[in-house]
Amino acid sequence: MTAESNANPANAASHHTSRITTAGLLVALGIIYGDIGTSPLYVMKAIVPGLIDANLVYGGISCVFWTLTLQTTLKYVLLTLNADNNGEGGIFSLFALVRRRGAWLSAVAIIGGAALMADGVITPPISVSSAIEGLQAVYPTLPTVPIVIGIIVALFLLQSFGTQIVGKAFGPIMLVWFSMLAGLGVSGILQHPEVLQALNPYYAYNLLVNTPGGFWLLGAVFLCTTGAEALYSDLGHCGKGNIRISWIFVKTCLLLNYFGQGAWMVAHQGEQLAGRNPFYALMPSWFLLIGIGIATLAAIIASQALITGSFTLVAEAIRLNMWPKVKLNYPTDVKGQLFVPSMNRLLLLGCIGIVLYFRKSENMEAAYGLAITVTMMMTTLLLSMWLRARKVPLLLVVLFLLVYGVIEGSFLVANLIKFPHGGWVSVAIGLVLMGVMYVWLRAYHIKRRLTEFVPIDPYLEGIQQLSADESIPKYATHLVFMSSAERGTEIEQKIIYSIFQKRPKRADIYWFVHVDTTDQPYTLEYSVKELAPDDAYRINFRLGFRVEQKINLYFRKVIEQMVRNKEVDITSRYESLSKQHVTGDFRFVVMEKYLSVENDFPFVEKLVMQAYFYIKQFIASEDKYFGLDTSSVKVEKVPLVLSPVQDVTLTRIGAPLAPIETR
């Protein structure tokens, strides 16, 4: 029997990502531009930290302009957003589009994804700290660390309500923020319009090549584009149409403010900054407190891009078997909106740790941006493979690789000086995340290799006889096994063992349920195959990687549809209950593997599997991931034997027993 499904989900997703609406533009402002949008708070004072020199100012602004143009606009907004996986973005979605072009691409995706999540842990602390510290210009003795931690905790608590609600609340605030950036920038430019000369790329060249130590300032310049990767990850939340249109407004406001800050600094060249922030220096004294308040709100919102992007990364990593199957929640009915409670908790703890360790935003600036350059380089590699898959001429692909290899390679080298000043923190976090992803992917392949599948046909007659054998107590009216067998003609040997030997499980009808997670985000389809008339059926669900795993609900809907079509009778077969047309009970069986002590396997695989099962004990069991009703679930532990210990020699002592008589 063929499935019922959503009408053309791919087209629906495409429509979702291309539709441009006023509400969508506002949500985009509130969700994805926090990191890039608040960079004027710290970029210029990071480029010119001490003595104000005109060459540094002009060169720094020129580098910022061309970085936002080449890196953010050209690479991400215009090119990378086209590489959407049915409306979803992010490095793992990009990997899903090209993974068949080489097994080595798995390593690229793991490195890029882990680095993005690791460096992103610094985004909320640096954004919130930069804003709160601005209040010290008015209240010099204000303790900032407790306030920063309190704000971050409140922000993460908001996530459970969904990014649609968060975006609607934050969008208007960010609109005010960007408008303020533009207004302050214009006021500064009018005081010193010569600063617009920095549009000439010569000034960037002069800074990087002719100014002593100028090349290393790329590490500070890079801070203006760190949010570009999160922008791509949030594609599914807002859609490429809304992102592209809103970026025109956002980039214009950012550049006006950068040039305005530059104009103020040129007017004060030869002076020491002495703790002054050129961003706040642009403000007239009567507006300072208002401006600091708006900046504080905007900086709080800056964390949102990282948080929503991390949720997307985790959901896609689970589908690619690179992350534990943790619980995913979908707090709204809007496609693309999800909430990952476990990641929310981990990010919260990580952010609090960063605040307590660095304490001030200027210390975080020294650590920020190192790992994200690695992510951008990995995205460039994957994007080049995607371009080849789209039949783009090889010469253009090579040119793309060379240009962005030089740009991002330069940023990486310049950022390496941050390693001893705190960059090691994000690198260490990234290595831990890479380790988890590697272990999970390697363990998945090991388990698949060692899971024994057998043809189900030879066992169907035995299943029918067991179902009719009244000498065996009935285990359940309907017995449902969750199966990982991809072929409809096969079943795990462990399931056969569970039915016939572990404890003979007699049931009226046996159901074998398999779940396929598709590369499309919103697929919701199923098919049913009758294995034995009235005794055994297989249901195959095809669910998109952004569809919530509610197998209990979906299974019930399938049964209801089959009953309406008179394809199955689920009435209890107990004589007394059958007369009253009582529906039979359903019981799910989930096989949960554990590492057998009877193992003798290679050292690396031993370490991988030990790490896998160690991590697994801290996450929810598979029945919770599948959304099964725990009151009707039996979790059976089955040993995972990688390789039985060989050549065991046992010596028997004592006399043999008397032979038994044959009956």
N, C-alpha and C positions, 0 to 999 in steps of 0.2 A: 504494500500500500504506500502511496506517495504522500509526502508531508503536506501540511498546510503551512504557509510561511508568510512573512511580511512581504508586502508588495515591493519588489525591487529595492532592497535596502541600500544597494550601492548608489542608485540614483538619488535616494532620499538623503544619504550622507553627503553626496556631492552638492545637492541643493542647499543643505544645511550650511556647508562651508562657503558657498559662493553668495548667499543671500546677504545683502547689505541693508541694515535697518538702523534707525536712530538709537533704538534701545541697544542693539548689538554694538554700535560704536561706543556707547557710553559704558557698557559692560567691559569692552576691550580696554578702555582707559583705566577702569578700576582693577582689572585683573593682571594684565600682562606688562604694563609699562612702569611698574614701580621701581624696578632696579635701574633701568636706563633713565627713567624720569627723574630720579633723585640724585643722579651722578653729579650734577652741578654743585651739590653740597660739598663735595670733597675733591673733585678731579683737579681743578686749577690750583688749589693750595697744595696738592700732592706734586704737581708739576713744578711749581715755584714755591718751595717750602720756606726759603729764607730771604735772601736779598732779591729784590725785584729787578730783573734785567729784561730789557726790551727784546733781546734775541730769544730768550726763553719764552717770553709771553707770546710773541708772534709765531715762533716755531711750534710752541705747544698747542696754540689754537688751530694752527694749520694742520697739525697731526690729528687733532680731535676731529676737525671737519672731514678730512679724507678718510679717517678710520670709520666714522659714522656713515660715510658715503660708500666706501668700498666694502667694508665688513658687514655693517648692519643692513644698509639699504640694498646694495647690489647682491651680496651673497645670500643673505637670509630672507629679506622681505620680497625681493623680486625673483630669486632663483630657488632657494631651498623650500619655500612654502609651496612650490609646485610639486614637490616630492611628498605628497600627502598619501596616506594609506586610507583611502575612502574617508577622507575628512580628518584623519588623525595625524598628528605630527610628533616630532621628537626623534631622538637618535635611534630608539628601538623600532619605531615605526619605519624609519628609513632602512634599517637593517632588515626588517621583514620583507621589504620590497626587493632586496638584492642578495639575500642569504644563499640562494641557490647558485650564485656565481663563485662560491669558494668557501670552504670550511674555515679558512683563516679569518674571515670577516666576523666570526663570533668573537674572537679576541679583540678586534677593533671596537665592536659594540660594547663589550664588557668594560674595556678601558674607558671609553667615552662616557658611558652611562654612570659608572662609579665616580669618575672625576667630576661630573656635573653635580651629582648629589652631594659629594664631599665639599666642593668649594661653595656650593649653595648654602651650606650650613652657616656660613659667615654673613650671608646677605641680610637676614633680619637683624642680627646684632649691629652690623656696621651702619645700616640705614637708620635704625631707631636711635642708636647712640649719637650719630652725627646730628640728628635733630634735637635731641634732648640736651646735648651739650651746648647747643645754641642758646638755650635759656640761661646759661651761666653768664652770658653777656649782661643780663639784667639781674640775675640772682647768683652772684659769684660763689656762694657757699652751698649751692644746691647739690645734694648727693644724687648722682645720676644712675649708678648701678641698680639700686632697688627699683627705681622708676622704670628703667629699661626692661628689667626682668618682669615686672608687673604687666607692662604693655605687651610683651611677647607672649606671656601666658594667656592674656585675654584674647590676643589675635588667634592663637592656635585653638582656643576653645570655640571660636566662631566658626571654624572650618566645618564642623558637623552639620551646619545649616545649609551648606552647599555654596559653590562659587557663584551661582546665579544671584543668590540673595546678597552675598558679599560684594559682587560686582555692581549690583544696583545701588548698594549703599556707598561704595567707594568711588564709583564713576563720577558723580557730580563734584566730589572733593578734588579728584585729580584734574577735572576740567578747570576748576578754580586755580589749582596749582600751576598747570601749564600756562594758563593765561597770565598768572603772576610772573612766571619765568620770562615770558615774552615782554611784558610791560617793563620789568626791571631792566631787561637786556636792552630794549630800545632806548630807555633813559640814559643808560651808560654809553651806548654807541653815539648818541647825539652829542655827548660831551667830548668824544674823541673819535670821529668817524674814520680816521686814518687806519683804525684797527681792522677794517674790512679788507685791507691789503693782504691779510693772512689767508684769504681764499687762495692766493697764489701758492701752488705746491712747492715753490722754491724755498719758502720759509721752513717748511717741514724738512726738506732736503738739507738745508743749511744747519738746522738743529741737529739732525742725526749724523751728519758727516763732518761738519766743520766745527761744531761746538764741543769743547772738551767734556766728556761724560754725557753728551746729549743723547747718545743711543740708549743709555740705560734708563732714560726718562720714559721710554716706551712702556715700561712697567706701570707708570702712573697714567700715561695716556690710555692704556688698555682698559682702565676702569670705566671709561665712557661707554664701552660696548659689551660689558660682561653679561648684560641681560639678554643679548641676542639669542642665545641658545634656549633660554627659558621661553622667549617669545615663540620659537618654533615648537617647543614642547606643549605650549598652551593653544596650539592651532585648533584642536578639537573643542576647546571651550568657547571660542569666539568666531572662528571661521576666517579664511584667508582674505575674503573681501573686506570684512570689518577691520582686520589688522592693517591691510595695505592703505585703506583710506585714512584711518586714524593716524597711521605713522607719518603721513604728510604733515599733519598738524603738530604731532609730537616733535618730529625732527626740527621743524621750523622754530618752535618755541625753545628747544634745547640750544640750537645754534645761536639764536638771538641772545640767550642768556650767557653762553660761553663768550661770545664776542663782547657783550656788555661788561663781563668781569674783566676781560682782557683790556678793554678801554680804561677801566678804573685803575688797573695795575700799571698800565703804561703812564697814566697821569701821575702815578706815585713811584715811578722807577727811581732806583737808587736808594729806596727806603727798605727797611726790614719789615716783613709781615708781622713779626712779633706777636704771633698768636691770633692775628686778625684773619677772618675768613672773607675773601673777596665777595663771596655770595651775599653775606649779610651787610658788607660794606656798601653795596649798591643801594641799600634801603635808606630812605630818609629816616631820621630819628623818630618822628611821630608814627612811622609805620613799622618800626622794628619789632615790637611785641606782637603785632598782628601777623607780620611775616614769619616770625619764628613759630607762631601757633600753626599757621598753614603748612609750613615746612615740616613740623612735627607730625601732623596728620598724614602728609604725603609720604614721609619716611616710614611711618607705620605700615602704610599700604604697600610700600615697596617690597615687603616680605611676601606679598600674595603671589607674585609671579613665580617665585621659587617654590612655594608650598604646593600650588596647583600643578606646577610642572613636575614636581617630585611624585605626586599621586599618579600622574599619567605614566611616568617612567616605571613605577612599581607595577601598575596594572599590565603594562606591555611586557615587562620582564617576566612576570608570572606566566603569561601566555607562551613566552619563548623558553620556558623551563630554566630561567636564570635567577629566579627568586622564589622563596618559599610561598606556598599557597596560603597567603594570609587573607583575612576577611576584607572584602571590598563592599562599601556601602554606596548607594546611589540616592542622595538626599532629596533630589528634585526629579521631575519628569523630563527635564531638558537633556537632550543627548549630549554626551561629553562631560557631564557633571558627575564627579565621583569623589568619595572620601575614603581614605585608607587609615583606619584608627591606629594601627601599629606604627605606620610611618609617621603619623602625626605626633605620636608620643616620642619616637626616636628623634625626630627633628627638634621637638621642644626641649628635650634633655640636652641635645647637642648645642642648641642655641644658648641655653642657660650656661653650659660649660664654657662656651666661647666668651660670653660676657664676663664671667667670673675670672677667666684666665687673662684676657687682654685688658679689660676694664675701660679703656678709652678707644674711641674710633680711630685716632691716629695710629695706634698700635695695630688695629685691624687692617688699616690700609696697607701696611707693610706685608701682610700675609695674604691679602685678597687678590684673586685673579690668577694665581699660579696654575692651579689645577684646571681651571676652565679653558685655558689655552690648549691643553691636551684634548679636551672634549671637542673644541672647534677643529683641531687637526684631524681627529677621528671622523667628524662629520664631513670634512672635506674629502677624505678617502672614500667614505660610503657614497657621498654625492657623486663622485667621479664614476663609481661603478653604476650608479643609477643613470647617469647621463649616457654611458655606453649602452645600457639596456634600452634606452630610449632612442638608440641609433644616432646619437650625436656624433659627428665626425671625430675620429681619433685625435686629429691635430688640435681641435678646440678643447677636448678633454685634457690633453697634455698641457695646453696653455693654461687652462683653469688650475690644474694641479701645481704648475710652476709658480703662477702668480700668487695663489693663496698659500702655497707651501713656503714661499719667501716671506709673505706678510705675517702669517701665524708663527712660522719658525722664528722670526725676529722677535715677536712678542714673547714667545716661550723663553728664548735666551735672555731677553731683558728681564723677564720675571724671575729667573733663577736666582737673582741676588736676594729675592725675598725669602728664600728657603730658610736660612738661619735666623731670620727675623720673625718667624711665625708661619711662613709658608709650609713648613714641615708638618704643621697641624692638619691642614687640608690634605696634604699628601698621605699622611698616616691614615686618616679617615678613609681616603680613597682606596688605599691598599687593603684595608679591612673589607670594604664593600666589594672590591674585586675578588677577594678571597671567597666571600660568600657566594658571589655569582659563579665563580669557577667551580666551586664545590658542588653547587646545585646542578649546574649543567653537566658536569662530569658524572655525578651520581645518577642523574637521569639516564644518561647513555649506558652506564654500567647496569642499572636495573633493567632497562629495556633489553639489553643483550642477554641477561640471565633469566628473564621471565619466560617460562616455557608455555607456548601456545599449542593447543592441539585441535584437530578438527572436531566439531561438535556433533556431527552426524552420527558417529558410532555410539554416542552416549544417549541419543534421544530415546531409543527404545527402553533403555534402563530407566530414564527419567519418567517415562510413561508408566512403567511397571511399578516404580517407587511411589508414584502418585496414587496408584490404585491399591497399594498394599496396606490394607487396614490393620495389619498386625503391628505396624509401626505408628507410634503416636504422631499426630499431625503437628508439624512445627509452625505452620501458618497457612492460611487459605491462599494467600498470594505472597510468594517469596521473591524478592527483588534483589538481584546481584548487580553491583556496580562493576563493570568490566572495562579493562583498558585495551581489549582486543580490537584493532582497527578493522580487521576483516570480519565480515558478517558470518563467515563460515567457521570461525575459530573461537576458542574460549580459553581462558587460563587454566592450566592444569590444576592450580590451587583451588579454583572454584569447583571443578569436578571432584577433587579430593574432599572439599568441604561438604558437598551434597551427599556423597556416597559413604565416606569413611570417617571423617572427623567426628561427626555425629550425624547419622542418616537424617536428612532433612526432608521430610515428606510434606508436600504442599499440593494444593489442587492445581495451581497454575504457577509456572516459573517464568520470571521476567529477567532478561539480561539487558541492562541499560548501559549504553556507551555515550560519552560526551566528546565530540570533536570541537575544538576551539579554532575558529577560522581566522584568516588574515583580515577579513572584513570586520569592521567594528560592531555592526548592529544586526548581523544575521540571526534569525530565530526560526529554525526549521527542524523538522523531525521526519523520520521514516520508520515504518513498522514492518517487520518480517515475521511471518508465522513459521516457527521451527517445527512444532508438533501440534496438530489440531487440538484445540482446547486445553493444551498442556504446557506449551512453551512458546514464548515470543521474544524477539529482540527489538528494542527501541533504540534508534540512533539519533541523538540530538546534535545539531550543528548550531553552535552558539558563537556569536561574534565576541571578540576579546573585550568589548566594552559592555557586554550583556551580563547582568547579574546572574550568578549561579543559583537559581532557585529550582533545583531539580525536583524537589518535593511537589512544588506547585505545577511545574511543567508536566510532570508525570501524571498528576491527577487530571490535568486538562486533556492529556492524550487519552487516558482511560475513559473519560466522559465522552469524548468524541467517538471512540470505538464502540461504546455502549449505544450511543445514539444511532450509529451506523449498523448496529446489530452484528458487529464483528466479534464480540466477545461477551460472555455472560459472567459477571463478577459476583452474582448472588452466591451466598454461602452454600456449600454442598453438605453441610450438616442437615440431616433430614428435618429436625425440628425448626431450624432457622430458615431453611429453604422455603418452608410453607409460609413463613411470614415475610419472605422476600428481603431478608436481611443481607446487606452487603458484607462480603467476607473481609477479614482483616488483612492488612498489608504489613509486611515486615521487610526492611532493607538490611542487606548484609554488605559491609564494606571491609575489604581486605587491607589490613595495615601491616606493612612489612617491618620486621626488626632484624638486626644483624645477628645471625646465628653464631654460636661459639664454635661450630664445626667448620671453620674456615682456614684456608691456607692459600693466601693470594699475594700478588706483588705488593711491595712496600708502599708505593704511591697510591694504589687503589685502596689499600688498608687505611691510610691516612685520610683519603677523601671520604670514605664511607663512615669512618669514625667521626669525622667532623660533621658530616651530613646528619647522622643520627643524634649527635650532640645538639646541633641547632634545632633539629626537628622537635625536641622535647619542649622547646619554649614557644611553639606555635600551636594553633588549634588543629585538631584532627581533621581528616578529610571529610568526614560527614558534616562538619560545620561549614567547611568551604563549599560543599555542594548544596548547602541549604536544606539538608534533610531534617525531618522531624525527629529529634533525638529520642523521643519516647518510643519510636518504632524502629530503631536502628540497632543492629548487632555489629559491633566492630570485632573482627576476628584477627588475631595476631598470627602472622605466618612468617616463618623464618626465611631470610634472604641468604642463601648459601652461594657465595661467590665461587668457591672452589673447595670441595670437601678435602679434609686432610687425608693424604695418601699414605700408604705403607705403614699402617698401624699394626704392630705385631703383639698379639695377646697370647699368653701361655696359660693353659687350663691346668688346674691342679685338682686332685681328687678323682675318685672313680666316676665313670660315666653312669648316667641313670639307666634304669632298665627300659628297654624299648616298649612302647605302648602297643597294645593289640589293635589290629585293624578291624574295624566294625563291619 
